[in-house]
Amino acid sequence: MNVEIVGPNLHPSVEWSGYDFHVHAAGCTDLRRYGLMRDQRGDLRWTFEAANDEEIVTEIYADFLPYGDDGELNTWVDFADTVRIFPCVHKERA
């Protein structure tokens, strides 16, 4: 399924929930609440195909796998708590 990622460092109008990235099903109507998400680096929203949570987290943190900034071996599970996957993603998979 296609998912849309919003983040990192969510828009100031979106209440910070302790997650660096929000993940919705592409086309989810909740995406409207984020508005235009851009900064000096460009667009802070992107869409890609993912079959499961592991693929979502791996895509987001590909630059830090298998080794993080600390040089320690990482897996996608090490980053999963920074990603909020909304119910629309799981509903689309069902």
Number of C-alpha atoms within 10 A of each C-alpha: 13 15 22 21 24 23 21 16 13 19 18 8 9 11 8 11 11 10 16 15 22 19 24 23 25 19 13 13 10 11 18 9 10 15 10 12 15 13 9 6 6 8 12 18 18 13 15 14 14 17 12 12 17 13 15 22 24 19 16 18 16 13 11 18 18 14 13 14 10 8 9 11 12 15 17 20 12 12 15 18 13 16 21 18 20 14 11 17 22 14 9 13 10 5
